[in-house]
């Protein structure tokens, strides 16, 4: 099967691109393993503009419903499958390329040509691709972390900080993400401890100064998290001071983990430019990648602000630019 556009991903970025593609009547296939992205893990989303509060599951349902409202002969959805490989069959400007089967919007000798393979063995061709597969949180690998996930162990301060009002909190991670999470939490929590595994914090100095001057914040360097304890909810964190070797137990009701994320870009390795973190490098004006015919948006890219609202905006930007690109091929 051949299309003008294939969108990879069903989170906020992928769905935004899909809705706009349908409205512009671009023959599109959207492939996704699930809808909603990382936000499905959140029990209360309060920063989705226009909706005061909803769960991550509700967000996923809204996104899927909106997309399906446009699903017709132009927009085709392929849910519950995973993309395993993306191959460039023809570069822009090259003549020929493999013939398409059946009726197809692809024209030989025009623009690039890509093939997307899914884990069910199916293959699809398209002129262009918008990649919006997002990322996955780097999980804390200590005893009790899995047991108490969603029971005090959380991975999104922007999503869940208001749920921890008047509680004692630990933030694991001393980079900018950890510092910013701690800063958000000070508006709600009674106290916030920040654990940095190394001898010094790695966030920028201005952020450190701003966060550490808050009397609610206690900073710990050389702090290795060993175990998370509790009954039905988190109640203690066991940690070791790597400098002294002393092991301590801290009474807390929440553990916010900010130790980075892993972009879901494995199938793009060797195809487009990536940075050292595995994020797709894009032109932030148009969301183009280093390969003509591939756009990217959302958490899979080197966009520094990993937020749903920003991901959607970047995806719309990518789609608008991709639409203009397609018009030039006609």
C-alpha positions, 0 to 999 in steps of 0.5 A: 500500500502507498500513501502520500504521508505516513505518520508514526506515533499516536501521542499528542504530536502524532494525533495533531499531525493526523488531524491536520493531514485529514483536514488538508486531504492528504492521503495518510496512514497513521501507525501507532502502538497505542494512543496518548503517549507517556501521559497515559501514566498520569492520574491527573493532567492539569496543564492541557490548555482548555481542560482544567483536569483529566486523567491520562486515560481520558486524554488518550480517549479524547485523542483517539476519538478526535482522530477517528472523527476524521478517519475516512478514505483519506486518513487510515489508522493502523493501531496496535502495531509497532514500527520496526523499520523505516527505509529510504527507497529513493532520495529526492531527485532520483529517478525511478524507484520500485513501482507501486501496487494498485492505485497510488498517489506516488509518481515515479521520478518525483521526490523521495520514497520511503518504506515503513515496516511494522512488526506484523510483517506489513510494509507501506510506502509513502512520499514523506514521513512525520515521525512522532513516536516520542520517548519513554521515561528512564526508570529508576532501577532500585528495589521498590521502584516498580512496586510503588509506581503510581503509588508515590513513585512518579515520573512527571512533575508537571503532571502530578505535582499538585497531587502532593500538596503538604507532603514530603518529597524526594526528587531523584536527579540533579540535572535541569529536569530534576531542579525544575521538578523540585521548583514546581513541587515547592509550590505544593510540598512541605519539603523537597529533597533533591538527590544527585548521584554525583559530587555536584549538580549538573543543572545550570547555575542560575537554576540551581541558585533559584531552587536552592534558595527556597527554604523548602529545598534540601540538596544532597550530592553523592546520594545513591538511592537504594530502596523505596519502602512503604505499605500501600503507598511510599513512606520511606526512601533508603539512600547512601551517602557515597562520600561517607558510606553512611546509609540513611532512611528518609520519611517521604510520601512521594518520589519524583524520578527525573533521570532522563528519558529514552527517545523511541528512535531506534528504527531511525538510526543510520537514516537521520541525524541524531544527537548523543542522546538519540534524539532526532536533530530537527530544524526548529523552524519547520521541524525538518530532519537531516533527510529530505522527506522526513519531519519529526516532532515531540519528545523524539526530537532535540526540542528541549521542552518536553511538553504535550502542548509544545509537541502538538504545536511542533507537529502542526508546524511539521504538517504545514511544512510537509503539505507545502512540500507535497504541493511542489511535487504535484 
